[in-house]
Structure formats: structure tokens, C-alpha cells
Amino acid sequence: MNIDLTGKTALITGASRGIGEAAARVMAGYGANVVLVARSTQDTARIASEIGDKALAVTCDVACYGDVENAVAVAENGFGSLDIIVNNAGVIDPIARIEHSDPEAWDQAVDINLKGVYHGMCAAIPAMKRRGGGTIINLASGAAASALEGWSHYCATKAAVLALTRCAHMECAPDNIRVIALSPGTVATDMQRAIKTSGINPVSELDWSTHISPDWVGEAIAWLTTDAARSYDGENFLLNKDEARRAVGLIT
């Protein structure tokens, strides 16, 4: 793919592993400065050091708006701008039927999966306006349109992320700020290991070989920042479709 992110700065939440880590490495490979955000810098600091001078690690709980606001300020102060934000942080634990769920854990999932995306957009949009535009990519899920046993928190929050994406697109398009949702399908990450262990609903029964690599999602994220993806502005990009994978260049 002919992708050049030189001079762009991307902030990625949930960047300590999985999709977030892959996105940071892929985007840095295309020339971007990357700000890796997670609740602990134990892993993100190592990843940032491996990437090099174009990477910074920031301690940030996306459920806390002040933390996210600070991470955006670090991006602007460290690299001069914020051009891209990838709202990737999310949780699926604990997987449980509604009657057996822990209300506090359910609330925490809402705080991270939904409010974390809102916090990211709320903090990033003013910075992007100062820059004259930008790209917001929100990690959604096929679960947003499905009812899955044990996943009430995940299905509900991902459906809300799609609604937030559409609202933000409507509000931000006049300011040259693109807002896109990305539903990657099933990905070979620690989240899938937790799903497998739960034994609840058909997703837990999938063979590991059916899950795509986090690197594929990282490539999709990088591609979505380009003009080639403009037709998906305000939409949900479904990476489990062959058409989408061809567009990114993952398959022929």
C-alpha cells in the first residue's frame, strides 16, 4: 500500500498489546509519530523504546477524561500536533449472563468501551481543529449488531460506539475531521483467549486459526487514514468482508 504518514501524529488507546500495539507499530512504520496510551506504561514504554524516537508512552485511564486530555496535550507538546486518534481501548471481561453479572464490572465496561471513546473524541476534536483537520477511528465490533449470550455489556457499548461515530461525523465533517468506525472481526488477541475460556456463545467455539492477526487490523487502521478510504467516513468499516480486505491490500 502507498501509505505515507510522515509528519502525522497518532494517539492510540489500549496500546499495550493486541490491536493497539499493532496499530502503533504499523503506523510508525509508515512514518507517523505515535503516542501509546494505556493504564500502565509497563508494556507501552517497552514498545515505544523499540519503535524509537517517534514514539511516546503515556499513562492514561480512558475512563478518566482528565487522563485523556493530558494524553492529547502530551501528543501536541511532544510532536507539535495531533492528527489521528485510534479509540481502541476496550474490555470484554467479565463475560456473564445478565442475571449473573457484576453491576460494578458492567459499569466499568461502559466507562472504558463507551465513555472512553467519547473522552477520546471530546479531547481530540479541539486539537484537530487547531490542526485544520484530522482522523478519528473508533474500534467497533460485529457484536454491535448481534445479541450474544454473556456479552450484554460488550454488545451494548459497541452499538453505542457506532452511534457516537455517526454523530461525530455529522458534527465534525465541516471541520475536515473524519470519523470512522472499524469492526475488525475476530482477532488473535488476549481478548479471544478470554472468550475461548468462557465457553459461552458460538464465538468461544471458533478455532484459533479463524482469527486474523492484529497486524491486519493495524494495516486497516493505517489505510483508513488515507484519502482512499474517504467513502467510509461516518460508516462502519467491516474488516471481515473480502471487499474490505482487498481495499486494504490484505488479500488479492
C-alpha positions as CSV (number, residue, x, y, z in Angstrom):
1,M,0.0,0.0,0.0
2,N,1.1,3.5,-0.8
3,I,0.7,5.0,2.7
4,D,2.8,7.9,3.9
5,L,2.1,9.2,7.4
6,T,5.3,11.2,7.7
7,G,4.7,14.3,9.9
8,K,1.4,13.0,11.3
9,T,0.9,12.2,15.0
10,A,-1.4,9.4,16.1
11,L,-2.6,8.7,19.6
12,I,-3.6,5.1,20.2
13,T,-5.5,3.9,23.3
14,G,-5.2,0.4,24.6
15,A,-1.7,0.3,23.0
16,S,0.0,-2.1,25.5
17,R,-0.9,-5.2,23.4
18,G,-3.0,-6.7,20.7
19,I,-4.6,-4.3,18.2
20,G,-3.3,-1.2,19.8
21,E,0.3,-2.3,19.8
22,A,0.0,-3.5,16.2
23,A,-1.5,-0.2,15.1
24,A,1.3,1.8,16.8
25,R,4.0,-0.3,15.1
26,V,2.3,-0.3,11.7
27,M,1.6,3.5,11.7
28,A,5.2,4.2,12.9
29,G,6.4,2.1,10.1
30,Y,4.5,4.4,7.7
31,G,6.3,7.4,9.2
32,A,3.9,8.6,11.9
33,N,4.7,9.8,15.4
34,V,2.8,7.6,17.8
35,V,1.6,8.2,21.3
36,L,0.9,4.8,23.1
37,V,-1.8,5.1,25.8
38,A,-2.6,2.5,28.4
39,R,-3.4,2.4,32.1
40,S,0.2,1.3,32.8
41,T,3.4,2.1,30.9
42,Q,5.0,-1.2,31.8
43,D,4.4,-2.5,28.3
44,T,3.9,0.7,26.3
45,A,7.3,2.1,27.4
46,R,9.0,-1.1,26.1
47,I,7.1,-0.9,22.8
48,A,7.8,2.8,22.5
49,S,11.5,2.2,23.1
50,E,11.5,-0.5,20.4
51,I,9.8,1.9,17.9
52,G,12.3,4.7,18.7
53,D,12.2,8.5,18.8
54,K,8.9,8.7,17.0
55,A,7.1,7.1,20.0
56,L,5.9,8.2,23.4
57,A,4.2,6.2,26.2
58,V,1.6,7.9,28.4
59,T,-0.2,6.5,31.4
60,C,-3.9,7.1,30.9
61,D,-7.1,5.6,32.0
62,V,-9.6,6.3,29.2
63,A,-12.4,6.2,31.7
64,C,-11.0,9.4,33.3
65,Y,-11.4,12.4,31.0
66,G,-8.6,14.3,32.6
67,D,-6.2,11.5,31.8
68,V,-7.2,11.5,28.1
69,E,-7.0,15.3,27.9
70,N,-3.5,15.1,29.3
71,A,-2.5,12.4,26.7
72,V,-3.7,14.7,23.9
73,A,-1.6,17.5,25.4
74,V,1.5,15.2,25.5
75,A,1.0,14.5,21.8
76,E,0.7,18.1,20.9
77,N,3.7,19.1,23.1
78,G,5.8,16.2,22.1
79,F,5.2,16.2,18.4
80,G,3.6,19.5,17.6
81,S,0.1,18.3,16.7
82,L,-2.5,15.6,16.9
83,D,-3.7,14.3,13.6
84,I,-5.1,10.9,14.3
85,I,-6.7,9.2,17.3
86,V,-7.5,5.5,17.5
87,N,-10.0,4.8,20.2
88,N,-9.1,1.1,20.7
89,A,-9.2,0.5,24.4
90,G,-11.9,-2.0,25.4
91,V,-12.8,-4.9,27.7
92,I,-15.0,-7.9,27.4
93,D,-14.4,-9.3,30.9
94,P,-16.2,-10.5,32.9
95,I,-18.3,-12.5,30.4
96,A,-21.6,-13.4,32.1
97,R,-25.3,-13.6,31.6
98,I,-27.1,-10.5,32.8
99,E,-28.6,-12.2,35.9
100,H,-25.1,-13.3,37.0
101,S,-23.2,-10.2,36.0
102,D,-21.5,-7.9,38.5
103,P,-23.0,-4.4,38.3
104,E,-19.7,-2.7,39.1
105,A,-17.9,-4.6,36.4
106,W,-20.7,-3.9,33.9
107,D,-20.4,-0.2,34.8
108,Q,-16.6,-0.4,34.3
109,A,-17.1,-1.8,30.8
110,V,-19.4,1.1,29.9
111,D,-16.8,3.5,31.3
112,I,-14.0,2.1,29.2
113,N,-15.7,0.9,26.0
114,L,-18.2,3.7,25.6
115,K,-17.2,6.7,27.7
116,G,-13.5,6.1,26.8
117,V,-14.4,6.6,23.1
118,Y,-16.4,9.7,24.0
119,H,-13.5,11.1,26.1
120,G,-11.0,10.4,23.2
121,M,-13.2,12.3,20.7
122,C,-14.0,15.1,23.1
123,A,-10.3,15.8,23.9
124,A,-9.0,15.2,20.3
125,I,-11.5,17.3,18.3
126,P,-10.3,20.7,19.6
127,A,-6.7,19.7,18.9
128,M,-7.6,18.6,15.4
129,K,-9.5,21.8,14.7
130,R,-6.3,23.7,15.6
131,R,-4.5,21.5,13.1
132,G,-7.1,22.1,10.4
133,G,-8.4,18.6,10.3
134,G,-7.8,15.0,11.4
135,T,-9.0,11.4,11.6
136,I,-10.8,9.6,14.4
137,I,-11.0,5.8,14.2
138,N,-13.3,4.1,16.7
139,L,-13.0,0.4,17.3
140,A,-16.4,-1.1,17.0
141,S,-17.5,-4.8,16.6
142,G,-19.8,-7.1,14.8
143,A,-21.3,-7.5,18.3
144,A,-22.8,-4.1,17.9
145,A,-25.5,-5.6,15.6
146,S,-25.8,-9.0,17.3
147,A,-27.2,-10.4,20.5
148,L,-24.7,-12.7,22.1
149,E,-25.1,-14.6,25.4
150,G,-22.9,-13.3,28.1
151,W,-21.9,-10.2,26.1
152,S,-24.6,-7.7,27.1
153,H,-22.0,-5.1,28.2
154,Y,-19.9,-5.6,25.0
155,C,-22.8,-5.6,22.5
156,A,-24.5,-2.6,24.1
157,T,-21.3,-0.5,24.3
158,K,-20.2,-1.3,20.8
159,A,-23.6,-0.4,19.4
160,A,-23.3,2.9,21.2
161,V,-19.8,3.4,19.7
162,L,-21.4,3.2,16.2
163,A,-24.0,5.8,17.2
164,L,-21.3,8.1,18.6
165,T,-19.3,7.7,15.4
166,R,-22.2,8.8,13.3
167,C,-23.0,11.8,15.5
168,A,-19.4,12.9,15.5
169,H,-19.1,12.5,11.7
170,M,-22.2,14.8,11.3
171,E,-20.7,17.4,13.6
172,C,-17.1,17.2,12.5
173,A,-17.1,16.8,8.8
174,P,-17.4,20.6,8.2
175,D,-14.1,21.0,10.1
176,N,-12.3,18.4,7.9
177,I,-12.3,15.9,10.7
178,R,-13.0,12.4,9.5
179,V,-14.7,9.9,11.9
180,I,-14.8,6.2,11.0
181,A,-15.8,3.0,12.9
182,L,-13.8,-0.1,12.4
183,S,-15.2,-3.6,13.1
184,P,-12.3,-5.9,12.7
185,G,-14.0,-9.3,13.1
186,T,-12.3,-11.9,15.4
187,V,-8.7,-11.1,16.1
188,A,-6.0,-13.3,17.6
189,T,-5.6,-11.4,20.9
190,D,-5.8,-12.0,24.6
191,M,-9.5,-11.0,24.4
192,Q,-10.1,-14.0,22.2
193,R,-8.4,-16.2,24.7
194,A,-10.8,-15.0,27.4
195,I,-13.7,-15.6,25.1
196,K,-12.5,-19.1,24.4
197,T,-12.1,-19.8,28.1
198,S,-15.6,-18.6,28.9
199,G,-17.2,-21.3,26.7
200,I,-20.2,-19.0,26.3
201,N,-21.9,-18.4,22.9
202,P,-20.7,-19.6,19.5
203,V,-17.7,-17.2,19.3
204,S,-16.0,-19.2,22.0
205,E,-16.2,-22.3,19.9
206,L,-14.3,-20.8,16.9
207,D,-11.0,-22.4,16.0
208,W,-8.0,-20.2,16.7
209,S,-7.0,-20.4,13.1
210,T,-10.1,-18.4,12.1
211,H,-8.9,-15.3,13.9
212,I,-6.9,-12.7,11.9
213,S,-3.6,-11.2,13.0
214,P,-3.6,-7.9,14.9
215,D,-1.2,-6.7,12.2
216,W,-4.1,-6.9,9.7
217,V,-6.1,-4.6,11.9
218,G,-3.1,-2.2,12.2
219,E,-2.8,-2.1,8.4
220,A,-6.6,-1.4,8.1
221,I,-6.3,1.5,10.6
222,A,-3.4,3.0,8.7
223,W,-5.3,2.7,5.4
224,L,-8.4,4.3,6.9
225,T,-6.4,7.5,7.5
226,T,-5.8,7.9,3.7
227,D,-8.0,9.6,1.1
228,A,-8.6,6.1,-0.5
229,A,-10.9,5.4,2.5
230,R,-13.0,8.6,2.3
231,S,-16.1,6.7,1.2
232,Y,-16.2,5.1,4.7
233,D,-16.4,8.5,6.6
234,G,-19.1,8.2,9.1
235,E,-19.5,4.5,8.4
236,N,-18.6,1.1,9.9
237,F,-15.7,-0.5,8.0
238,L,-16.2,-4.2,8.3
239,L,-12.8,-5.9,8.0
240,N,-14.3,-9.4,8.0
241,K,-15.5,-8.8,4.4
242,D,-13.3,-9.7,1.5
243,E,-14.1,-6.4,-0.2
244,A,-12.6,-4.5,2.7
245,R,-9.6,-6.8,3.0
246,R,-8.9,-6.2,-0.7
247,A,-9.2,-2.5,-0.3
248,V,-6.6,-2.6,2.4
249,G,-4.3,-4.9,0.4
250,L,-4.5,-7.8,2.8
251,I,-5.8,-10.2,0.1
252,T,-5.9,-10.2,-3.7
